[in-house]
Amino acid sequence: MSEFNPAGYDELRVHETNIPGFYEIDLDVRGDNRGWFKENYQKEKLEALGLPAFDIVQNNFSYNVERGVTRGLHAEPWEKYVSVANGSVFGAWVDLRQGSSFGQTLTIEINPGKAVFVPRGVANGYQTLDENVVYTYLVNAHWSPEAKYTFVNAFDPALGIAWPISQAEAITSEKDDNHPLLADVIPMEV
């Protein structure tokens, strides 16, 4: 079980990553004997630090009871701002957009002091490192049954993702288990 300590999370920062348009955000978290507080998303401050303009239309939560819950990898036709309200996750992303960065991967541990901005066409997935994880994400388009997703299998060895909890011990869905391997993915047009 990972323990979040707000010490060291006292300055808002935005970092570019190896995936074009994907940003890692260090959040300003203030803690004391009662717990902690953070501004999870503050448009003006984040955009001043380099985060793209992002018009939020929906806020989603995923509650995960057990350690080892593994979801994804799903590339969606909208941008996402991902964080956690409780616990921590091992986040994994794969660029599934057409172009030279197709297949590029990135992993980051997300806790209450860390968030990420995921551009459309980059597959998002995570594995819970604690029990009772509350994973949340803001999106700039509404979900609809007509939305076109692109998927890749989270445990495809070609991705080289070092999941902390093995596939044999991970808690997955049958749907996610049947996602195609990277070699069979048709790149997403964005």
Backbone as CSV, one residue per row, in Angstrom:
resi,resn,N_x,N_y,N_z,CA_x,CA_y,CA_z,C_x,C_y,C_z
1,MET,0.845,-1.176,0.000,0.000,0.000,0.000,0.892,1.242,0.000
2,SER,0.556,2.172,-0.885,1.351,3.403,-0.925,0.715,4.438,-0.010
3,GLU,1.552,5.249,0.571,1.078,6.283,1.506,1.411,7.634,0.910
4,PHE,0.404,8.465,0.700,0.638,9.797,0.162,1.029,10.740,1.278
5,ASN,2.134,11.431,1.073,2.601,12.434,2.017,2.617,13.768,1.287
6,PRO,1.797,14.735,1.706,1.742,15.998,0.975,3.020,16.826,1.027
7,ALA,3.950,16.489,1.876,5.227,17.217,1.914,5.914,17.043,0.559
8,GLY,6.408,18.105,0.019,7.060,18.039,-1.287,6.128,18.381,-2.438
9,TYR,4.848,18.502,-2.180,3.872,18.875,-3.201,3.355,20.265,-2.871
10,ASP,4.210,21.269,-3.036,3.814,22.607,-2.617,3.957,23.644,-3.719
11,GLU,4.167,23.185,-4.960,4.267,24.132,-6.066,3.625,23.526,-7.306
12,LEU,2.758,24.283,-7.934,2.100,23.855,-9.157,3.105,23.916,-10.304
13,ARG,3.269,22.793,-11.009,4.198,22.722,-12.141,3.556,21.897,-13.250
14,VAL,3.869,22.242,-14.499,3.405,21.500,-15.675,4.640,21.083,-16.464
15,HIS,4.745,19.782,-16.781,5.901,19.246,-17.501,5.441,18.585,-18.798
16,GLU,6.155,18.832,-19.879,5.922,18.094,-21.116,6.524,16.702,-20.961
17,THR,6.019,15.750,-21.740,6.513,14.374,-21.672,6.977,13.933,-23.060
18,ASN,7.363,12.668,-23.167,7.807,12.122,-24.445,6.667,11.894,-25.432
19,ILE,5.414,11.949,-24.990,4.265,11.815,-25.887,3.784,13.221,-26.227
20,PRO,3.773,13.601,-27.511,3.358,14.952,-27.886,1.962,15.298,-27.362
21,GLY,1.849,16.470,-26.712,0.567,16.942,-26.199,0.167,16.375,-24.857
22,PHE,0.990,15.496,-24.280,0.710,14.870,-22.982,1.516,15.619,-21.923
23,TYR,0.842,16.014,-20.829,1.503,16.786,-19.782,1.348,16.115,-18.423
24,GLU,2.405,16.205,-17.622,2.404,15.749,-16.229,2.300,17.002,-15.363
25,ILE,1.420,16.959,-14.366,1.178,18.117,-13.522,1.484,17.781,-12.072
26,ASP,2.358,18.586,-11.445,2.598,18.505,-10.005,1.632,19.491,-9.366
27,LEU,0.760,19.008,-8.504,-0.250,19.851,-7.877,0.240,20.416,-6.553
28,ASP,-0.272,21.563,-6.194,0.027,22.206,-4.916,-0.916,21.598,-3.869
29,VAL,-0.363,20.772,-2.997,-1.155,20.099,-1.956,-0.687,20.614,-0.597
30,ARG,-1.628,21.044,0.199,-1.309,21.580,1.524,-1.872,20.639,2.580
31,GLY,-0.995,20.137,3.444,-1.421,19.197,4.461,-1.108,19.649,5.868
32,ASP,-1.885,19.133,6.812,-1.616,19.338,8.233,-2.171,18.141,8.992
33,ASN,-2.332,18.285,10.294,-2.776,17.152,11.115,-4.189,16.680,10.776
34,ARG,-4.952,17.463,10.023,-6.325,17.084,9.652,-6.398,16.308,8.349
35,GLY,-5.367,16.417,7.520,-5.380,15.810,6.191,-4.742,16.750,5.188
36,TRP,-5.330,16.894,4.013,-4.752,17.765,2.999,-5.843,18.426,2.170
37,PHE,-5.429,19.470,1.419,-6.292,20.214,0.505,-5.488,20.484,-0.762
38,LYS,-6.169,20.460,-1.916,-5.517,20.829,-3.172,-6.530,21.490,-4.092
39,GLU,-6.027,22.382,-4.936,-6.783,22.851,-6.097,-6.483,21.828,-7.169
40,ASN,-7.454,21.005,-7.518,-7.204,19.927,-8.464,-7.045,20.443,-9.892
41,TYR,-7.843,21.424,-10.259,-7.753,22.004,-11.599,-8.111,23.475,-11.496
42,GLN,-7.195,24.339,-11.924,-7.427,25.772,-11.928,-6.986,26.272,-13.298
43,LYS,-7.959,26.498,-14.173,-7.734,26.803,-15.582,-6.690,27.897,-15.811
44,GLU,-6.868,29.055,-15.202,-5.986,30.198,-15.448,-4.538,29.875,-15.079
45,LYS,-4.334,29.288,-13.902,-2.974,28.972,-13.453,-2.321,27.910,-14.351
46,LEU,-3.077,26.850,-14.687,-2.505,25.762,-15.483,-2.181,26.209,-16.899
47,GLU,-3.068,26.980,-17.510,-2.796,27.459,-18.864,-1.600,28.407,-18.881
48,ALA,-1.425,29.211,-17.838,-0.261,30.099,-17.752,1.043,29.306,-17.679
49,LEU,0.967,28.064,-17.176,2.150,27.205,-17.068,2.351,26.307,-18.290
50,GLY,1.458,26.432,-19.301,1.659,25.688,-20.540,0.653,24.614,-20.863
51,LEU,-0.299,24.335,-19.971,-1.319,23.334,-20.284,-2.230,23.894,-21.374
52,PRO,-2.616,23.085,-22.366,-3.502,23.586,-23.414,-4.850,24.049,-22.845
53,ALA,-5.501,24.974,-23.558,-6.857,25.397,-23.197,-7.747,24.161,-23.199
54,PHE,-8.601,24.061,-22.219,-9.371,22.838,-21.988,-10.736,23.234,-21.463
55,ASP,-11.770,23.068,-22.278,-13.133,23.430,-21.888,-13.851,22.193,-21.357
56,ILE,-13.992,22.122,-20.054,-14.547,20.951,-19.376,-16.067,20.912,-19.533
57,VAL,-16.568,19.723,-19.920,-18.016,19.544,-20.022,-18.530,18.408,-19.133
58,GLN,-17.627,17.604,-18.589,-18.053,16.455,-17.793,-16.958,16.084,-16.811
59,ASN,-17.348,15.614,-15.614,-16.424,15.145,-14.590,-16.842,13.731,-14.220
60,ASN,-15.944,12.766,-14.365,-16.246,11.358,-14.099,-15.394,10.830,-12.954
61,PHE,-15.955,9.880,-12.219,-15.251,9.204,-11.130,-15.306,7.708,-11.347
62,SER,-14.243,7.030,-10.976,-14.199,5.577,-10.978,-13.734,5.152,-9.590
63,TYR,-14.593,4.419,-8.884,-14.239,3.932,-7.555,-13.768,2.497,-7.696
64,ASN,-12.613,2.186,-7.125,-11.988,0.867,-7.248,-11.748,0.304,-5.857
65,VAL,-12.430,-0.763,-5.515,-12.404,-1.321,-4.170,-11.063,-1.973,-3.846
66,GLU,-10.547,-2.764,-4.781,-9.382,-3.585,-4.474,-8.089,-3.071,-5.100
67,ARG,-6.984,-3.421,-4.493,-5.656,-3.184,-5.060,-5.503,-4.135,-6.251
68,GLY,-4.926,-3.634,-7.335,-4.699,-4.478,-8.510,-5.742,-4.352,-9.598
69,VAL,-6.778,-3.535,-9.377,-7.755,-3.296,-10.443,-7.006,-2.658,-11.606
70,THR,-7.161,-3.226,-12.785,-6.454,-2.733,-13.966,-7.482,-2.432,-15.044
71,ARG,-7.482,-1.181,-15.507,-8.442,-0.729,-16.517,-7.677,-0.175,-17.715
72,GLY,-8.202,-0.461,-18.909,-7.633,0.110,-20.134,-6.924,-0.940,-20.969
73,LEU,-6.361,-0.512,-22.001,-5.975,0.814,-22.444,-6.954,1.304,-23.516
74,HIS,-7.541,2.488,-23.306,-8.571,3.041,-24.179,-8.156,4.412,-24.690
75,ALA,-8.132,4.606,-26.000,-7.894,5.928,-26.603,-9.245,6.490,-26.995
76,GLU,-9.522,7.693,-26.529,-10.841,8.286,-26.715,-10.767,9.526,-27.590
77,PRO,-11.903,9.948,-28.158,-11.915,11.117,-29.039,-12.094,12.428,-28.292
78,TRP,-11.494,12.558,-27.122,-11.525,13.797,-26.341,-10.301,13.845,-25.446
79,GLU,-10.015,15.042,-24.920,-8.925,15.206,-23.967,-9.426,14.874,-22.568
80,LYS,-8.474,14.457,-21.711,-8.802,14.102,-20.326,-7.782,14.745,-19.384
81,TYR,-8.271,15.189,-18.250,-7.413,15.657,-17.165,-7.655,14.676,-16.027
82,VAL,-6.643,13.862,-15.706,-6.784,12.722,-14.804,-6.077,12.988,-13.482
83,SER,-6.748,12.637,-12.374,-6.150,12.728,-11.045,-6.826,11.699,-10.140
84,VAL,-6.374,11.629,-8.910,-7.034,10.773,-7.924,-7.415,11.619,-6.718
85,ALA,-8.525,11.252,-6.098,-8.967,11.910,-4.873,-8.566,11.098,-3.652
86,ASN,-8.317,9.804,-3.860,-7.897,8.935,-2.757,-7.062,7.799,-3.318
87,GLY,-5.953,7.494,-2.652,-5.113,6.381,-3.063,-4.141,6.768,-4.157
88,SER,-3.579,5.747,-4.797,-2.654,5.990,-5.903,-2.809,4.902,-6.951
89,VAL,-2.433,5.271,-8.176,-2.492,4.344,-9.298,-1.190,4.403,-10.070
90,PHE,-0.887,3.309,-10.732,0.181,3.259,-11.718,-0.504,3.535,-13.046
91,GLY,-0.269,4.718,-13.610,-0.883,5.090,-14.876,-0.002,4.698,-16.040
92,ALA,-0.644,4.259,-17.134,0.081,3.879,-18.346,-0.654,4.447,-19.555
93,TRP,0.134,4.939,-20.514,-0.440,5.545,-21.709,0.334,5.091,-22.935
94,VAL,-0.412,4.953,-24.052,0.186,4.568,-25.323,-0.395,5.479,-26.401
95,ASP,0.479,6.088,-27.178,0.035,6.948,-28.269,-0.479,6.062,-29.402
96,LEU,-1.782,6.162,-29.694,-2.386,5.376,-30.770,-2.812,6.257,-31.942
97,ARG,-2.286,7.481,-31.981,-2.592,8.396,-33.081,-1.704,8.081,-34.285
98,GLN,-2.224,8.379,-35.473,-1.409,8.253,-36.675,-0.203,9.164,-36.535
99,GLY,0.950,8.710,-36.975,2.126,9.561,-36.959,3.336,8.883,-36.350
100,SER,4.409,9.647,-36.246,5.692,9.093,-35.819,5.728,8.681,-34.353
101,SER,4.808,9.184,-33.533,4.813,8.815,-32.115,3.911,7.611,-31.815
102,PHE,3.313,7.018,-32.852,2.457,5.838,-32.652,3.227,4.753,-31.903
103,GLY,2.616,4.215,-30.844,3.230,3.143,-30.062,4.105,3.613,-28.917
104,GLN,4.355,4.921,-28.834,5.164,5.481,-27.740,4.413,5.279,-26.420
105,THR,5.110,4.853,-25.359,4.475,4.611,-24.060,5.034,5.550,-22.992
106,LEU,4.265,5.661,-21.916,4.642,6.487,-20.774,3.962,5.907,-19.549
107,THR,4.661,5.882,-18.417,4.051,5.467,-17.147,4.393,6.491,-16.075
108,ILE,3.413,6.762,-15.198,3.575,7.709,-14.097,2.702,7.240,-12.947
109,GLU,3.214,7.289,-11.730,2.366,7.019,-10.568,1.573,8.291,-10.256
110,ILE,0.271,8.138,-10.165,-0.605,9.266,-9.853,-1.117,9.096,-8.426
111,ASN,-0.915,10.144,-7.628,-1.440,10.206,-6.264,-2.116,11.569,-6.133
112,PRO,-2.620,11.961,-4.984,-3.295,13.261,-4.897,-2.425,14.462,-5.286
113,GLY,-1.125,14.324,-5.333,-0.237,15.416,-5.702,0.192,15.411,-7.162
114,LYS,-0.376,14.522,-7.956,0.036,14.388,-9.355,-1.208,14.243,-10.217
115,ALA,-1.207,14.902,-11.371,-2.279,14.774,-12.356,-1.630,14.688,-13.730
116,VAL,-2.410,14.299,-14.742,-1.914,14.272,-16.116,-2.983,14.801,-17.055
117,PHE,-2.531,15.357,-18.161,-3.400,15.794,-19.245,-3.147,14.857,-20.415
118,VAL,-4.196,14.153,-20.853,-4.088,13.141,-21.895,-4.758,13.661,-23.164
119,PRO,-4.010,13.817,-24.268,-4.629,14.283,-25.500,-5.473,13.191,-26.160
120,ARG,-6.424,13.621,-26.986,-7.251,12.640,-27.709,-6.354,11.721,-28.523
121,GLY,-6.738,10.446,-28.573,-5.975,9.468,-29.338,-4.864,8.777,-28.582
122,VAL,-4.629,9.175,-27.339,-3.628,8.494,-26.508,-4.381,7.567,-25.559
123,ALA,-4.069,6.283,-25.629,-4.759,5.286,-24.807,-4.379,5.458,-23.343
124,ASN,-5.389,5.410,-22.498,-5.256,5.640,-21.064,-5.576,4.343,-20.324
125,GLY,-4.749,4.013,-19.336,-5.023,2.864,-18.491,-4.372,3.059,-17.136
126,TYR,-4.826,2.281,-16.163,-4.216,2.382,-14.834,-4.420,1.102,-14.052
127,GLN,-3.585,0.978,-13.006,-3.668,-0.143,-12.078,-3.636,0.433,-10.667
128,THR,-4.606,0.042,-9.843,-4.670,0.588,-8.487,-3.571,-0.016,-7.619
129,LEU,-2.922,0.866,-6.856,-1.851,0.448,-5.953,-2.338,0.355,-4.519
130,ASP,-3.561,0.772,-4.271,-4.174,0.768,-2.946,-5.601,0.236,-3.055
131,GLU,-6.197,-0.008,-1.924,-7.639,-0.284,-1.874,-8.369,1.054,-1.824
132,ASN,-9.624,1.042,-2.247,-10.509,2.211,-2.165,-9.951,3.434,-2.892
133,VAL,-9.515,3.230,-4.114,-8.982,4.322,-4.931,-10.142,5.050,-5.619
134,VAL,-10.106,6.381,-5.533,-11.071,7.220,-6.242,-10.300,7.937,-7.350
135,TYR,-10.555,7.515,-8.583,-9.901,8.017,-9.789,-10.891,8.960,-10.454
136,THR,-10.450,10.140,-10.843,-11.369,11.102,-11.430,-10.763,11.723,-12.683
137,TYR,-11.628,12.074,-13.627,-11.132,12.729,-14.827,-12.162,13.694,-15.396
138,LEU,-11.626,14.830,-15.848,-12.400,15.865,-16.515,-12.244,15.643,-18.016
139,VAL,-13.311,15.846,-18.779,-13.238,15.671,-20.234,-13.845,16.878,-20.937
140,ASN,-13.452,17.068,-22.188,-13.946,18.209,-22.945,-14.969,17.832,-24.017
141,ALA,-15.555,16.642,-23.908,-16.657,16.216,-24.781,-17.492,15.211,-24.001
142,HIS,-18.780,15.199,-24.297,-19.676,14.262,-23.622,-19.537,12.865,-24.211
143,TRP,-19.648,11.868,-23.349,-19.666,10.489,-23.819,-20.917,10.282,-24.656
144,SER,-20.795,9.461,-25.673,-21.966,9.066,-26.452,-21.727,7.666,-26.997
145,PRO,-22.793,6.930,-27.294,-22.616,5.572,-27.833,-21.950,5.567,-29.211
146,GLU,-21.972,6.699,-29.897,-21.358,6.789,-31.221,-19.866,7.119,-31.161
147,ALA,-19.339,7.402,-29.982,-17.923,7.767,-29.844,-17.035,6.658,-30.390
148,LYS,-16.005,7.040,-31.119,-15.071,6.079,-31.722,-13.832,5.958,-30.852
149,TYR,-13.675,4.808,-30.236,-12.517,4.511,-29.387,-11.522,3.663,-30.178
150,THR,-10.271,3.704,-29.737,-9.264,2.777,-30.231,-8.660,2.125,-28.990
151,PHE,-8.421,0.826,-29.056,-7.982,0.067,-27.891,-6.668,-0.653,-28.174
152,VAL,-5.935,-0.963,-27.113,-4.774,-1.836,-27.193,-4.721,-2.634,-25.886
153,ASN,-4.231,-3.859,-25.975,-4.164,-4.731,-24.811,-3.104,-4.245,-23.828
154,ALA,-3.521,-4.008,-22.594,-2.637,-3.452,-21.564,-1.415,-4.334,-21.289
155,PHE,-1.558,-5.623,-21.507,-0.470,-6.547,-21.179,0.285,-7.044,-22.420
156,ASP,0.137,-6.340,-23.542,0.893,-6.679,-24.749,2.377,-6.478,-24.453
157,PRO,3.200,-7.540,-24.560,4.634,-7.399,-24.272,5.326,-6.362,-25.159
158,ALA,4.798,-6.109,-26.353,5.406,-5.137,-27.262,5.375,-3.727,-26.686
159,LEU,4.465,-3.455,-25.745,4.374,-2.131,-25.140,5.467,-1.894,-24.112
160,GLY,5.967,-2.962,-23.494,7.035,-2.843,-22.499,6.599,-2.171,-21.207
161,ILE,5.314,-2.243,-20.866,4.821,-1.627,-19.632,5.105,-2.561,-18.462
162,ALA,5.813,-2.060,-17.462,6.173,-2.852,-16.282,5.110,-2.656,-15.202
163,TRP,3.954,-3.288,-15.396,2.877,-3.180,-14.410,3.361,-3.702,-13.063
164,PRO,3.106,-2.986,-11.963,3.573,-3.432,-10.646,2.919,-4.733,-10.186
165,ILE,1.700,-4.976,-10.638,0.969,-6.196,-10.285,0.824,-7.006,-11.567
166,SER,1.239,-8.243,-11.527,1.284,-9.075,-12.733,-0.104,-9.286,-13.328
167,GLN,-0.120,-9.649,-14.597,-1.381,-9.928,-15.287,-2.147,-11.038,-14.570
168,ALA,-1.452,-12.040,-14.063,-2.099,-13.153,-13.371,-2.802,-12.705,-12.092
169,GLU,-2.281,-11.675,-11.439,-2.861,-11.191,-10.188,-3.758,-9.969,-10.361
170,ALA,-3.758,-9.363,-11.549,-4.545,-8.157,-11.807,-6.031,-8.494,-11.885
171,ILE,-6.854,-7.531,-11.501,-8.307,-7.650,-11.603,-8.718,-6.866,-12.846
172,THR,-9.163,-7.582,-13.871,-9.464,-6.976,-15.166,-10.880,-7.337,-15.608
173,SER,-11.322,-6.703,-16.678,-12.606,-7.068,-17.279,-12.353,-7.933,-18.506
174,GLU,-13.307,-8.752,-18.847,-13.183,-9.589,-20.040,-13.039,-8.713,-21.283
175,LYS,-13.764,-7.603,-21.307,-13.692,-6.683,-22.447,-12.264,-6.165,-22.629
176,ASP,-11.629,-5.685,-21.539,-10.255,-5.187,-21.639,-9.273,-6.299,-22.007
177,ASP,-9.510,-7.506,-21.498,-8.624,-8.631,-21.800,-8.610,-8.963,-23.293
178,ASN,-9.678,-8.611,-23.999,-9.798,-8.949,-25.421,-9.398,-7.814,-26.363
179,HIS,-8.791,-6.753,-25.834,-8.297,-5.681,-26.706,-7.174,-6.227,-27.584
180,PRO,-7.003,-5.661,-28.781,-5.979,-6.175,-29.702,-4.561,-5.827,-29.256
181,LEU,-3.616,-6.562,-29.804,-2.206,-6.258,-29.611,-1.856,-5.030,-30.452
182,LEU,-0.792,-4.352,-30.082,-0.385,-3.131,-30.794,-0.212,-3.395,-32.286
183,ALA,0.339,-4.541,-32.658,0.566,-4.864,-34.062,-0.733,-4.900,-34.861
184,ASP,-1.863,-5.086,-34.184,-3.169,-5.182,-34.859,-4.012,-3.919,-34.737
185,VAL,-3.481,-2.880,-34.104,-4.236,-1.652,-33.900,-4.169,-0.777,-35.148
186,ILE,-5.320,-0.279,-35.567,-5.373,0.712,-36.640,-5.240,2.076,-35.970
187,PRO,-4.220,2.861,-36.323,-4.012,4.162,-35.671,-5.253,5.051,-35.779
188,MET,-5.461,5.832,-34.727,-6.604,6.716,-34.648,-6.319,8.013,-35.398
189,GLU,-7.290,8.451,-36.176,-7.182,9.747,-36.838,-7.714,10.802,-35.884
190,VAL,-6.916,11.855,-35.643,-7.384,12.936,-34.750,-7.326,14.279,-35.464
